[in-house]
């Protein structure tokens, strides 16, 4: 199973232990729209929190031992939705960085 698929499965189950097996301790998420760098612990709180996004229709476009590219949709409690393109940088079998670009979708 691909590393990205393992990540998506762990996130869907909100399994922090599995997520942390996939994300490096030094992992950072870079939001394309703001340039903000968000560390692993904050990402985990966001993804697994009560107000975290629901993800659907994950599609892994490409993945090898160094990079992964995926597309998916996220929806939030306020009814907003986004289409997300994500790039994951992989090193030593773990994701060390991801960068996302999101497009707002009609409600």
Secondary structure, DSSP 4 states (H G I P E B T S, - for coil): --HHHHHHHHHHHT-HHHHHHHEEEEEEEEETTT--EEEHHHHHHHHHSTTPPEEEEEEEEEE-SSEEEEEEEEE-TTS-EEEEEEEEEEETTEEEEEEEEEEEE--
